[in-house]
Amino acid sequence: MKELLDRAVTNGNVLPRELNELYENVRDFYVYVDERGLGGCVALHIDMIDLAEVRSLVVHEDLRAQGIGAQLLDAVVQEARNLEIGRVYALTRVEPFFLRNGFRIVDKQELPYKVYKDCMRCHLFPGCDEVAVVKDLNGKAEGNT
Ligand SMILES: CC(C)(COP(=O)(O)OP(=O)(O)OC[C@H]1O[C@@H](n2cnc3c(N)ncnc32)[C@H](O)[C@@H]1OP(=O)(O)O)[C@@H](O)C(=O)NCCC(=O)NCCS
């Protein structure tokens, strides 16, 4: 997972994750595995009672455009639904992927201060080109929405 994430970090699309941070948060992750090994990962990080972030979403370069990213995203959205979390979000440069999967673009400042203050600490602030995307889940388990 670390190798996969590190390659995506080089391309500037995901935030670096230290190995100890991955161990500490390993329960946040879903992975895609096939006969060649680990081909994708994603994390659901709970920020607040009603808000969670989609983090560290990466699919191996050789496996892209086959729906694996969508499956991984669906897994974390489903977990958020099961936990009755009302909204999931991501900060991303690949908003077309998220739009295709039911997210919508919002102004970053619409996200709670807790999220936004992390942006203010970033060296790219305020010129960052990441887009905030959200998916509203109504805080209900699947089938109740
Ligand atoms: C974004 C990512 C996870 C998508 O994984 P995937 O398995 O290819 O996703 P899917 O097959 O479910 O969907 C592919 C669709 O997503 C969209 N998409 C994916 N990457 C895109 C990009 N860089 N720019 C625009 N659209 C993109 C396209 O609509 C694409 O459909 P197409 O192949 O018909 O054009 C993968 O491209 C990746 O790992 N990128 C590098 C890391 C990254 O940017 N992660 C997101 C961090 S928020």
The ligand as an ORCA input file, in Angstrom:
! r2SCAN-3c Opt
* xyz 0 1
  C      -8.671      8.315     -9.813
  C      -8.446      6.798     -9.870
  C      -8.452      6.225     -8.448
  C      -9.552      6.172    -10.698
  O      -9.369      4.767    -10.696
  P      -9.948      3.855    -11.909
  O      -9.892      2.455    -11.467
  O      -9.253      4.211    -13.159
  O     -11.460      4.389    -11.944
  P     -12.689      3.822    -12.774
  O     -12.226      2.799    -13.764
  O     -13.755      3.438    -11.815
  O     -13.183      5.132    -13.515
  C     -12.425      5.691    -14.552
  C     -13.070      7.025    -14.927
  O     -12.748      8.020    -13.951
  C     -12.479      9.277    -14.598
  N     -11.064      9.617    -14.361
  C     -10.125      8.862    -13.756
  N      -8.958      9.533    -13.699
  C      -9.170     10.718    -14.282
  C      -8.353     11.858    -14.538
  N      -7.063     11.902    -14.157
  N      -8.912     12.912    -15.150
  C     -10.195     12.893    -15.543
  N     -11.017     11.845    -15.342
  C     -10.514     10.777    -14.707
  C     -12.770      9.079    -16.047
  O     -14.135      9.432    -16.238
  C     -12.570      7.583    -16.239
  O     -13.378      7.084    -17.245
  P     -12.743      6.787    -18.702
  O     -11.656      5.813    -18.464
  O     -13.908      6.258    -19.441
  O     -12.266      8.119    -19.179
  C      -7.088      6.459    -10.561
  O      -7.057      7.132    -11.823
  C      -5.871      6.857     -9.760
  O      -5.374      6.079     -8.965
  N      -5.356      8.083     -9.993
  C      -4.152      8.561     -9.311
  C      -4.436      8.895     -7.870
  C      -5.597      9.860     -7.729
  O      -5.718     10.835     -8.435
  N      -6.438      9.568     -6.721
  C      -7.582     10.398     -6.378
  C      -7.235     11.170     -5.169
  S      -8.609     12.113     -4.580
*
